[in-house]
């Protein structure tokens, strides 16, 4: 849906997209125990979204991407640990 022209992005999307993803990941991990366990099982490993064409959420083809999904997953993992 995010790529569809039928559903235009909100005008401030670039400013809010990281927080929207952070909220979604946190909700998913809080709601699904098996996902929470999988995330915690990653220990202290760096998490990288291996998405060659995505330089925002992923690492991009040359690993120069922002890897925001990986960073958000690591933030949420740390948050879950502190709450346990």
N, C-alpha and C positions, 0 to 999 in steps of 0.2 A: 504494500500500500504506500510506503514511503517514497517509492519511485514513480508512482502513478501520478499523472497530470490531473486526474479526477479528484485527487486529494492533495491540494496544494499545502506546502509546509507553512507553518505559522511564521510570521515575519521575523520573530526573534529566535528562530530555531537554533542558529549558530551560538547564541548566548546561553540557551537553556538545555541543549541536547545532552551534555554530560550529566547534569543533575537529573534529567528524565531517565537516562540509562541507569544511573546510580540508584534511583528510587525503584526502578523495575527489578534490578538485580537483587537489591536488598529484600524486596517483597517475595521474590521467587525463592530465595534462600531461607527466609523465615517461614515460608509456607510449606516447603518440601524438605523433609528431614533427610531424604537420600541425597539431595543436591547439596545440602549443608554439609553432610558427612563427606561427600566427594570433594568439596571445596577444602574442607579442613585436612583431608588426606593429602593435599598437595604440600603440606608442611610449609616450608619457607621458600619454596621454589618460585622463581620469577614466572609469572603467567603471561604468555604471549598469544594473542589472537593471530594465528597464522592465516592471514587473509591477504594474498598477494595483490589484490586489486583495491584493497581498502586501506587508505593511508590515515584514516581518522580512527576507526574502531580497531583496526588491525595493524600489523607490522609493515604492510606494503611489500612489494616484491623485493626490495633491497633492504628491508628492516629499518627504513628511515621513517616509517609511519609513527603516529602518536601512540598506537596501541592502547587507546583509552579503555577498551573493554577489559584488557588484561590488567590495567592499573586499577580500574574500578573493582574487579574481582579480588585483587589483592587487598584493597581498602576494606571491602566487605568482609573478607576472610579475617583480617585483623580485628575488625569490630565484633565479629561473631566470637572470636577467641576471648576477647575481653569480657564478653557477657557470660561465657560458660563458667 
